[in-house]
Amino acid sequence: DLPESLRRPHPTALLWRTLLPNLYASDFAPAGQWVSLQPANQERGFGPELSFGHAMSAQCSHPVAIIKSANGRTGLFNDWRPMDEDDLSTLTNLMFADVRRAFAVLNENGFAPRLRGLLWYQGERDIRL
């Protein structure tokens, strides 16, 4: 069960879910806009950004903004293809374009965002036995 402290919207942590194609987009946080960090759908679950955002906010004296870029059932080689820098249809390039949009919205709202890190969590799609 999710602790009550993680169920409420966080007062200083924001979440942007990227506009990547996603089979379950309607089940999670709205895409392409900043919202207070909170579990979007407790029945279907939530990602590591929830506890990570709370932990980071506890250590920072400024707001924390998390850009979540997830697309289930995709693999690094076939879908993300980070080596194809010129192919604008790869999930990697779509993600970077959306990160630029997210930063632009923060700038328009008076924030001066700085990228401080990148976390990558890869599922089991690329596992070979």
FENNOR-V435818 format. One record per residue. NEAR is the number of other C-alpha atoms within 10 Angstrom. Layout:
# FENNOR-V435818
{{NEAR} {NEAR}}
This chain:
# FENNOR-V435818
{{4} {8} {7} {7} {10} {15} {14} {12} {15} {18} {13} {17} {22} {20} {25} {23} {22} {26} {20} {18} {12} {13} {10} {10} {15} {10} {13} {15} {22} {16} {17} {18} {16} {19} {18} {17} {26} {24} {21} {19} {12} {13} {8} {10} {10} {15} {11} {10} {18} {19} {15} {12} {21} {19} {11} {16} {19} {13} {9} {10} {9} {11} {14} {19} {24} {21} {19} {19} {19} {19} {18} {12} {12} {17} {17} {14} {11} {11} {14} {18} {16} {15} {10} {12} {11} {9} {13} {13} {14} {18} {23} {21} {18} {18} {21} {14} {14} {20} {21} {11} {15} {23} {19} {14} {15} {16} {12} {10} {9} {8} {12} {10} {14} {8} {9} {5} {6} {7} {8} {7} {7} {13} {12} {10} {12} {13} {8} {5} {3}}
